[in-house]
């Protein structure tokens, strides 16, 4: 595992170069519903100047991950902690 920010950055660059295909198929009560294209932002970096007080040992204490708390007024997964994300519309996909 990586132990410095530069090593983590290099590891992430190498992972992004891989051709990864995830064949996700809903299960359970959602199995018969159509899927939607969506994306999440996984932001790694030094997001503040406060190092972690607890560490996995293999990750630099200054490396952070951005998470959000979903609104309590949402129909699906209200109040949950999540990565920032968005459902992709055809307009967004074609502009990428």
C-alpha positions in Angstrom: 0.0 0.0 0.0 1.0 3.6 -0.5 2.4 5.7 2.3 2.8 9.1 0.8 0.5 11.5 -1.1 2.7 11.3 -4.2 2.5 7.5 -4.1 -1.3 7.6 -3.7 -1.6 10.0 -6.6 0.5 7.7 -8.8 -1.6 4.7 -7.7 -4.8 6.6 -8.7 -3.4 7.6 -12.0 -2.5 4.0 -12.8 -6.0 2.8 -11.8 -7.6 5.4 -14.1 -5.6 4.1 -17.0 -7.2 0.6 -16.7 -10.1 -0.3 -18.8 -12.7 -1.3 -16.2 -16.2 -2.5 -17.0 -18.7 -3.0 -14.2 -21.6 -5.1 -15.2 -24.1 -3.9 -12.6 -27.5 -5.7 -12.5 -30.1 -4.7 -9.8 -31.2 -7.4 -7.5 -34.1 -8.1 -5.3 -37.2 -5.9 -5.6 -35.4 -3.6 -8.1 -34.4 -6.4 -10.5 -37.3 -5.6 -12.9 -36.7 -1.8 -13.0 -34.6 -0.1 -15.7 -31.3 1.3 -14.6 -30.2 5.0 -14.9 -26.8 6.2 -15.9 -25.2 8.2 -13.1 -21.9 9.2 -11.8 -20.2 10.0 -8.5 -17.3 12.2 -7.7 -14.6 10.6 -5.5 -12.4 13.5 -4.5 -9.1 12.6 -2.8 -6.8 15.2 -1.5 -5.8 17.4 1.3 -9.2 19.1 1.9 -8.2 20.8 5.1 -5.2 21.4 7.2 -6.1 18.9 9.9 -4.4 15.5 9.7 -6.4 12.4 10.6 -6.2 11.4 14.3 -6.7 7.8 13.3 -5.2 6.2 10.3 -5.3 2.9 8.5 -1.5 3.0 8.5 -1.3 2.5 4.7 -2.8 6.0 3.9 -1.1 9.3 4.6 -2.9 11.1 7.5 -3.3 14.3 5.4 -5.2 12.4 2.6 -9.0 13.1 2.8 -12.1 11.9 0.9 -15.0 14.3 0.3 -18.4 12.9 1.4 -21.8 14.6 1.7 -24.9 14.1 3.9 -28.0 13.6 1.7 -31.0 15.8 2.6 -33.6 14.4 4.9 -36.3 15.5 2.5 -35.2 13.1 -0.3 -37.3 10.1 -1.2 -34.4 7.7 -1.6 -31.7 7.3 1.0 -32.6 10.5 3.1 -29.9 11.6 5.5 -27.4 9.1 4.4 -23.6 9.8 4.0 -22.6 9.5 0.3 -20.2 10.5 -2.4 -21.4 13.6 -4.3 -23.1 12.4 -7.5 -25.7 13.1 -10.2 -28.0 11.1 -12.5 -26.8 11.6 -16.0 -29.2 13.1 -18.6 -28.6 12.5 -22.3 -27.6 16.2 -22.6 -24.9 15.8 -19.9 -23.5 12.6 -21.5 -23.2 14.1 -25.0 -21.5 17.2 -23.7 -18.8 15.1 -22.0 
